[in-house]
Amino acid sequence: MLLDQDKDLITLIQKASLLNAIQHKGKAQAGAILGKIIVEKQDLKAKIKELSKLINQIIAEINKLSIDEQKQIVIDKWPEALNKEKKIEKKSLPPLANIEKYASIVTRFSPNPDCVLHLGSARAIILSHEYARKNNGKFILRFEDTDPKVKQPILEFYEKIREDLAWLGCNVDAEYIQSDRLPIYYEYAHKLLSQGNAYVCKCVPDDFRRKIIKNQACNCRVLAIEKNLERWNLMLKGSYLAGEAVVRIKTDINHPNPAVRDWPALRIIDNEKFPHPRVGSKYHVWPLYNIAAGIDDHLMGITHIIRGKEHLTNAVRQKYMYAYLGWNYPETIHYGRLKITGAYLSKSKIVQGVKEGVYTGWDDPRLATFVALKKRGITPESIKKMIIDVGPKTADVTLSWENLYSHNRKIIDLQSNRYFLVLNPIKLRVKGVPSTFKVNLKLHPQRSEKGFRKYTIVPKGDLKTATFWIDKNDIVSLSKGSVLRLMDLFNVEFENVCGNFVEASFNSGSYAEARKSKSKFIHWISQGEELPCTVVMPNTKINEGIAESACKNLKPDTIIQFERFGFVRVHQNDKKLVAYYSHK
């Protein structure tokens, strides 16, 4: 094959393959490399088969290396190329509509305090916060806690939601709690009733639905204003039982969407059976979403409502009320559904699972709650980047965990120190080590300023033996004479497994020889330099092993990378290191 004699071409393929491998978890993609080379060397189009064969040969060699080894080669040969690849395009959100109409932009996030926040909440939070900050505006937190029957508020979640927002970096400019504002909703309900734009309906719900579907008004709709105000006062006094009376906002009986026709605004809830955790049994009448949110959005000066497209009908409903009260409706952005495959986002099931002990708590690593992601070492910046990348588009979007991990990896990779972790440890005895080896293991392959983990390997006895801990899985299927490279140390020749020991002999200290002979590169821990270590996986599986002694001083919340294993967040470190797995 003539192409393999072209040194410049081989160098070009190696460079492209290494950069591609770094972008794809250490595995270069042949198709991408072929396309890149053809673009740069048009004359090779006539030799596609020969070129493809050469690319596949080079990629096969590169893909045998660890990602850190791949990076090191690029750093040594083409450092400027790696820096170029590392640049992360900063995507921005599209501009808000009609901002020139408003003196100041105001957005809001309105959670129900019935659970901690999770990835399903991230889009509403981050888009609302980012747009407010981008336009020097205000970001409001409003607790929508006025449904003590169906979406029962729980006291602990008010504070937990505040903590979640603080961790996410979405600082709040003002906070409101709707259960404090019932007199305000009553005031506007009275006003709408007095105008004749609302009425108190005492129809049996099924009868009302049958009529409204047929574009027919119920008898309550035509009652005199005085009669409706009388019924309203009886509602407030608790004279009606739950379900006996509902305040409805008048709309177009012939509206094409039946859900818009005379929508319910306030209803009665049994205050003894369903007391509110903050205000107890003080109130009988509770607002539904559209009147409470609609009134608050106006009174709080919300200029842009950013929410899911399932609220499109609610916008239509609320505009009737705004027109009756002489208000201008805010701008609205209705984004599509965001699904994350494998993420558990049902709040009711999360709460039930924690109560029943299915989950260890709100930070159980199987959950997609913010506290669980924090525990695993997922950064708030990565969540923000993922959401901003998706933006407020109306089309439904499905993401995977890998989308989030990819953003997180870019953020933590250059910050995280490297260490060795040995799972399934077995002792490796290496005979014939010719002298003492002082080894400096880089804390980071690309950042020498971070320093080193320093170890001294001293051979002992007549056989000049050095003893290490290695992973049993690294010696599976090895035949006698196979050469292993103890990463950044020296090469050993495998002999056999003798009981609980692996017997080997010193081969050489040459890194080049290990590369040339295609030796397997493995991590190791010198005997006496081990630290007990537990790694909790996202499925709660427990991995027991040993970490190198350089980990002894790691503080909780530190994110590190165990080489050839993945990123982890240190949870505890008192005589034993306990970490939670993040991702590869």
C-alpha positions in Angstrom: 0.0 0.0 0.0 1.6 3.2 -1.2 -0.3 5.6 1.1 1.3 4.2 4.2 4.7 5.6 3.0 3.3 9.2 3.0 4.5 10.4 6.4 2.6 13.7 6.1 -0.6 11.9 5.4 -0.1 9.5 8.3 0.6 12.5 10.6 -2.6 14.2 9.4 -4.7 11.0 10.0 -3.1 10.5 13.5 -3.9 14.1 14.5 -7.5 14.0 13.2 -8.1 10.6 14.8 -6.7 11.6 18.2 -8.8 14.8 18.3 -11.9 12.8 17.2 -11.2 10.1 19.8 -10.9 12.7 22.6 -14.3 14.0 21.6 -15.9 10.5 21.7 -14.8 9.0 25.0 -11.5 7.7 23.5 -13.0 6.0 20.4 -12.3 7.7 17.1 -15.0 7.4 14.4 -13.6 6.2 11.0 -16.3 7.9 8.9 -15.6 11.3 10.4 -11.9 10.9 9.8 -12.3 9.8 6.2 -14.5 12.8 5.4 -12.0 15.2 7.0 -9.0 13.8 5.1 -10.9 13.9 1.8 -11.8 17.6 2.4 -8.1 18.4 2.9 -6.7 16.1 0.2 -9.1 16.1 -2.7 -6.6 14.1 -4.8 -7.2 11.0 -2.6 -10.9 10.6 -3.7 -9.7 8.1 -6.3 -8.0 6.0 -3.6 -10.9 5.8 -1.1 -10.5 2.0 -0.4 -6.7 2.3 0.2 -7.2 5.5 2.3 -10.0 3.8 4.4 -7.8 0.8 5.1 -5.0 3.1 6.3 -7.4 5.1 8.5 -8.8 2.0 10.0 -5.3 0.7 10.9 -4.3 4.0 12.5 -7.6 4.3 14.4 -7.3 0.7 15.7 -4.0 1.7 17.3 -5.3 4.9 18.7 -8.4 3.4 20.2 -6.3 1.0 22.3 -5.0 4.0 24.2 -6.7 5.5 27.3 -8.2 8.9 26.7 -5.5 10.5 28.9 -2.8 8.9 26.8 -4.5 10.2 23.7 -4.6 13.7 25.2 -1.0 13.5 26.2 0.1 12.7 22.7 -1.8 15.7 21.3 -0.4 17.9 24.1 3.1 16.8 23.1 2.7 17.2 19.4 -0.2 19.6 18.7 -1.1 21.5 21.9 -2.7 24.4 20.0 -5.1 21.9 18.3 -6.3 20.5 21.6 -6.9 24.0 23.0 -8.9 24.8 19.8 -11.0 21.6 20.3 -11.5 22.5 24.0 -13.2 25.8 23.2 -16.9 25.5 24.0 -19.3 27.4 21.9 -21.3 29.6 24.1 -24.9 29.4 22.9 -27.3 32.2 23.7 -31.0 32.4 24.0 -33.1 34.1 21.3 -34.2 37.6 22.2 -37.5 38.2 24.1 -40.4 39.6 22.2 -41.5 43.2 22.6 -39.0 44.1 25.4 -39.1 47.7 24.2 -42.7 47.9 25.7 -41.5 47.5 29.2 -39.4 49.6 31.6 -38.0 46.4 33.2 -38.3 42.7 32.3 -39.8 40.6 35.1 -40.1 36.8 34.9 -41.1 34.2 37.5 -40.8 30.6 38.5 -43.9 29.2 40.3 -43.4 25.8 41.8 -45.9 23.8 43.9 -44.1 22.9 47.2 -45.0 19.3 47.1 -41.6 17.9 46.3 -38.0 18.9 45.8 -37.0 20.3 42.4 -35.7 18.0 39.6 -34.6 18.1 36.0 -38.1 18.4 34.9 -38.2 21.8 36.6 -35.0 23.0 35.1 -36.3 24.5 31.9 -38.8 26.8 33.5 -36.3 27.9 36.1 -33.3 28.5 33.9 -35.1 30.1 31.0 -36.9 32.5 33.3 -33.8 33.4 35.3 -31.5 33.7 32.3 -33.9 36.0 30.4 -34.3 38.2 33.5 -30.6 38.5 34.0 -29.9 39.0 30.3 -32.2 42.0 30.3 -31.2 43.4 33.7 -34.6 42.5 35.0 -36.2 40.7 38.0 -36.7 37.0 38.7 -39.5 36.2 41.1 -40.1 33.0 43.0 -43.8 32.4 43.7 -45.0 29.4 45.6 -48.3 28.1 44.0 -49.6 26.4 47.1 -53.3 27.0 46.9 -54.4 23.4 46.3 -54.4 21.7 49.7 -56.5 18.8 48.4 -54.9 17.5 45.2 -51.4 19.0 45.3 -50.9 19.1 49.0 -48.1 21.5 50.0 -45.5 20.1 52.4 -43.7 22.5 54.7 -40.2 21.2 54.3 -40.3 21.8 50.6 -40.6 25.6 50.8 -37.0 25.7 52.2 -35.7 22.9 50.0 -36.9 24.6 46.9 -35.1 27.8 48.0 -31.9 25.7 48.6 -32.3 24.1 45.1 -32.5 27.4 43.4 -29.5 28.8 45.3 -27.5 25.7 44.3 -28.5 26.2 40.7 -27.3 29.7 40.9 -30.7 31.2 40.1 -30.9 33.9 42.7 -34.3 35.3 43.5 -35.1 39.0 43.6 -38.5 38.6 45.3 -40.6 35.9 46.8 -44.3 35.4 47.2 -46.4 32.7 48.7 -49.9 32.4 47.3 -51.5 31.0 50.4 -50.7 34.4 52.0 -52.7 36.2 49.2 -56.2 34.7 49.5 -57.8 38.0 50.5 -56.4 39.5 47.3 -58.0 36.8 45.1 -61.3 37.2 47.0 -61.2 41.0 46.3 -60.9 40.4 42.5 -63.4 37.6 42.5 -65.9 40.0 44.2 -65.1 42.6 41.5 -65.6 40.2 38.7 -68.9 39.1 40.2 -70.0 42.7 40.7 -69.3 43.4 37.1 -71.4 40.5 35.9 -68.3 38.9 34.4 -68.4 35.9 36.8 -71.0 33.9 38.5 -71.4 31.3 41.3 -72.5 28.0 39.7 -74.3 25.4 41.9 -74.9 23.0 39.0 -74.1 19.3 39.4 -70.7 19.1 37.6 -71.8 16.4 35.2 -74.9 18.4 34.3 -72.7 21.5 33.7 -70.3 19.6 31.4 -73.2 18.2 29.3 -74.5 21.6 28.7 -71.2 23.3 28.0 -70.3 20.6 25.5 -73.6 21.5 23.7 -72.7 25.3 23.8 -75.5 25.8 26.3 -75.4 28.2 29.3 -76.4 26.8 32.7 -79.2 28.5 34.7 -76.7 30.0 37.1 -75.1 32.1 34.4 -78.2 34.3 34.0 -78.7 35.0 37.7 -78.8 38.6 38.9 -75.5 40.1 40.2 -77.1 40.5 43.6 -77.9 36.8 43.7 -74.4 35.8 42.8 -72.9 38.1 45.4 -75.2 36.5 48.0 -74.0 33.0 47.0 -70.4 34.3 47.1 -70.8 35.4 50.7 -72.3 32.1 51.6 -69.2 30.4 50.0 -66.9 32.5 52.2 -68.9 31.7 55.4 -68.6 28.0 54.8 -72.3 27.6 54.2 -71.7 25.3 51.2 -70.0 21.9 51.2 -67.1 21.0 48.9 -68.4 20.7 45.4 -71.7 22.5 46.0 -70.6 25.9 44.5 -67.9 27.1 42.1 -67.1 30.6 40.9 -66.9 30.7 37.1 -65.5 33.3 34.7 -67.8 34.1 31.8 -66.3 33.5 28.4 -67.7 32.7 25.0 -70.2 29.8 25.2 -69.5 29.1 21.6 -65.7 29.1 21.9 -64.3 26.2 19.8 -62.4 24.8 22.8 -64.9 23.5 25.4 -62.2 23.9 28.1 -62.3 27.7 27.6 -66.0 28.0 28.1 -66.9 29.5 31.5 -63.8 28.2 33.3 -63.8 27.6 37.1 -61.9 30.1 39.1 -62.6 29.3 42.8 -64.0 26.3 44.6 -64.7 25.0 48.1 -62.3 22.6 49.8 -63.2 20.8 53.1 -60.8 22.8 55.4 -61.1 20.3 58.2 -60.3 17.3 56.0 -57.6 19.1 54.0 -56.0 21.8 56.3 -53.3 23.8 54.7 -49.8 23.3 56.3 -49.3 27.1 56.5 -52.7 28.6 57.2 -54.5 25.7 58.7 -58.3 25.6 58.4 -58.7 29.4 58.1 -60.2 29.3 54.5 -63.1 27.4 52.9 -62.7 28.9 49.4 -59.5 28.3 47.4 -58.5 29.7 44.0 -57.7 27.5 41.0 -54.7 28.1 38.9 -55.9 30.5 36.3 -57.4 33.2 38.7 -54.5 33.0 41.2 -51.7 32.9 38.6 -53.4 35.4 36.3 -54.0 38.0 39.1 -50.5 37.5 40.5 -48.8 37.8 37.1 -50.4 41.3 36.7 -49.9 42.5 40.3 -46.2 41.4 40.3 -45.5 43.1 37.0 -44.6 39.9 35.2 -43.7 40.9 31.6 -42.9 37.5 30.1 -44.4 34.2 31.2 -42.2 31.3 30.2 -43.9 27.9 30.6 -44.8 24.7 28.8 -47.1 24.6 25.9 -49.7 22.6 28.0 -50.5 26.1 29.3 -51.7 27.4 25.9 -55.3 27.0 26.9 -54.7 28.7 30.2 -53.5 31.8 28.4 -56.7 31.9 26.4 -58.8 31.6 29.6 -56.8 34.2 31.5 -57.1 36.8 28.6 -60.9 36.9 29.3 -60.3 37.9 32.9 -57.6 40.4 31.9 -60.0 42.1 29.5 -62.7 42.4 32.2 -60.2 44.0 34.6 -58.7 46.3 32.0 -55.2 44.7 32.1 -52.7 44.0 29.3 -51.7 40.4 29.1 -48.0 39.6 29.5 -45.9 38.2 26.6 -45.9 34.4 26.6 -43.3 31.8 25.6 -44.7 28.3 25.5 -42.0 25.7 25.0 -42.4 22.1 24.0 -42.1 19.1 26.3 -38.7 18.1 27.4 -38.1 14.4 28.1 -34.9 12.9 29.5 -34.7 9.2 28.9 -34.1 7.2 32.0 -34.8 10.1 34.3 -37.5 9.6 36.9 -39.5 12.8 37.0 -42.9 11.9 38.6 -43.0 14.1 41.8 -45.8 12.0 43.3 -43.9 8.8 42.8 -40.7 10.3 44.2 -42.5 11.4 47.3 -44.2 8.0 47.7 -40.9 6.2 47.1 -39.1 8.2 49.8 -42.0 7.7 52.3 -42.0 3.9 51.6 -38.3 3.5 51.8 -37.9 2.6 48.1 -35.4 5.5 48.0 -32.9 6.5 50.7 -33.9 10.1 50.5 -34.4 13.0 48.1 -30.7 12.6 47.1 -31.0 9.0 46.2 -28.6 8.6 43.2 -31.3 6.9 41.2 -33.3 10.1 41.1 -33.0 13.1 38.9 -33.6 15.6 41.7 -31.2 18.5 42.0 -29.9 17.2 45.4 -29.3 13.8 43.9 -27.4 15.3 40.9 -25.4 17.5 43.3 -24.4 14.4 45.3 -23.2 12.7 42.2 -21.0 15.7 41.1 -23.2 17.0 38.4 -22.6 20.8 38.3 -25.3 23.4 38.0 -23.4 24.9 35.1 -23.9 21.8 33.1 -27.6 21.8 33.7 -27.8 25.4 32.6 -25.8 24.8 29.5 -28.0 21.9 28.5 -31.2 23.9 29.0 -29.8 26.9 27.1 -28.7 24.6 24.2 -32.3 23.4 24.0 -33.7 26.9 24.4 -37.4 27.8 24.4 -38.3 26.0 21.1 -41.9 24.8 20.8 -41.0 21.4 19.4 -40.9 18.5 21.9 -37.3 17.5 22.7 -36.0 14.2 24.1 -32.6 14.2 25.7 -30.5 11.4 27.4 -28.3 11.4 30.5 -25.4 11.5 28.1 -26.4 15.0 26.9 -26.1 16.2 30.5 -22.9 14.2 31.1 -21.3 15.7 28.0 -21.8 19.2 29.3 -20.6 18.2 32.8 -17.5 16.5 31.4 -16.5 19.7 29.6 -16.8 21.7 32.8 -15.1 19.3 35.2 -12.5 17.6 33.0 -9.9 20.4 33.3 -10.5 20.9 37.0 -10.5 17.3 38.2 -7.3 15.8 39.6 -6.5 12.2 38.5 -6.0 9.3 40.9 -5.9 5.5 40.7 -8.7 3.3 42.0 -8.4 -0.5 42.2 -11.5 -2.5 42.3 -11.3 -6.3 42.8 -7.8 -5.9 44.1 -5.2 -8.6 43.8 -1.5 -8.4 44.7 1.1 -8.2 41.9 4.6 -9.3 42.8 7.2 -8.1 40.4 10.6 -9.7 40.6 13.9 -8.3 39.3 13.2 -4.7 39.7 16.7 -3.3 39.1 16.6 -0.2 41.3 14.5 2.2 43.3 12.0 4.0 41.1 10.8 7.5 42.1 7.6 8.2 40.2 5.8 11.5 39.7 2.2 10.9 38.6 0.6 13.9 37.2 -2.4 15.2 39.0 -3.7 16.3 35.6 -2.3 15.3 32.2 -2.8 18.7 30.7 -2.1 21.0 33.8 1.4 20.5 35.1 0.9 23.4 37.5 -1.4 21.2 39.6 1.6 19.1 40.6 2.2 15.4 41.1 1.4 12.4 43.3 4.8 11.1 44.3 5.7 7.5 45.2 8.9 5.7 45.7 9.1 2.0 44.7 11.8 0.2 46.6 12.5 -3.5 45.6 13.1 -5.8 48.5 14.9 -9.1 49.2 17.2 -11.1 47.1 14.7 -11.3 44.3 14.4 -7.5 44.3 10.6 -7.7 44.5 8.1 -4.8 44.4 4.5 -5.5 45.4 1.4 -3.7 44.0 -2.3 -3.9 44.0 -3.9 -4.3 40.6 -7.4 -5.1 39.3 -8.2 -8.8 38.8 -10.0 -7.9 35.6 -6.8 -6.6 34.1 -5.2 -10.1 34.1 -8.1 -12.0 32.7 -7.0 -14.1 29.6 -3.3 -13.1 29.9 -0.9 -15.7 28.7 2.6 -16.3 30.1 5.0 -13.8 28.6 2.4 -11.1 28.1 3.8 -7.6 28.8 1.8 -5.1 31.0 2.6 -1.5 31.4 2.1 -0.1 34.9 1.0 3.3 33.9 3.8 5.9 34.2 6.1 3.4 35.9 7.5 0.4 34.1 6.7 -2.7 32.1 6.3 -6.2 33.6 6.1 -9.6 32.1 3.2 -11.8 33.3 4.1 -15.2 34.5 1.2 -16.7 36.4 -1.4 -16.5 39.1 -0.3 -18.1 42.3 -3.1 -18.2 44.9 -3.9 -14.6 45.8 -0.9 -13.3 44.0 0.0 -12.5 40.4 3.6 -13.3 39.7 5.5 -11.2 37.2 9.0 -10.1 36.4 10.5 -6.7 35.5 10.6 -6.2 31.7 11.8 -2.6 31.1 11.1 0.9 32.0 10.5 2.0 28.4 7.2 3.7 27.5 8.1 3.5 23.9 8.7 -0.3 24.0 5.3 -0.7 25.7 3.6 1.3 22.9 5.5 -0.6 20.2 4.7 -4.0 21.6 1.0 -3.0 22.1 1.2 -3.8 25.8 -1.9 -3.3 28.0 -1.7 -0.2 30.1 -3.1 -0.7 33.7 -3.3 1.3 36.8 -1.8 0.2 40.1 -1.3 1.1 43.7 1.9 0.3 45.6 1.4 -2.0 48.6 1.2 0.2 51.7 -0.1 3.2 49.8 -3.7 2.1 49.7 -6.8 3.7 51.2 -10.1 1.8 51.5 -12.7 3.2 49.1 -16.4 2.8 48.4 -18.0 4.1 45.2 -21.8 4.3 45.0 -23.1 3.9 41.5 -26.2 5.7 40.1 -28.2 2.5 40.5 -27.0 2.3 44.1 -24.7 -0.6 43.5 -21.7 -0.5 45.9 -18.2 -0.9 44.5 -15.6 -1.7 47.1 -11.9 -1.3 46.4 -8.8 0.7 47.3 -7.7 4.2 46.2 -4.1 5.5 46.3 -3.0 7.2 49.5 -2.7 10.6 47.7 -6.5 10.6 48.1 -6.3 10.8 51.9 -6.5 14.6 52.0 -9.4 15.0 49.6 -12.2 17.1 51.0 -15.9 16.3 50.7 -17.5 17.7 47.5 -14.3 17.5 45.6 -14.8 16.1 42.1 -12.0 13.8 40.9 -11.4 11.3 38.1 -10.4 7.8 38.9 -8.4 6.9 35.8 -9.9 4.2 33.6 -13.1 4.3 35.7 -14.8 7.7 35.7 -15.5 11.0 37.5 -16.7 10.8 41.1 -17.6 13.2 43.9 -16.0 12.7 47.3 -18.8 12.3 49.9 -16.8 11.3 53.0 -13.1 10.8 53.7 -12.4 9.7 57.2 -10.0 6.7 57.2 -12.2 5.5 54.3 -13.0 7.3 51.1 -16.7 7.2 50.1 -17.5 8.6 46.7 -20.5 8.9 44.4 -20.1 8.0 40.7 -20.8 10.8 38.2 -20.1 9.4 34.7 -17.3 8.4 32.4 
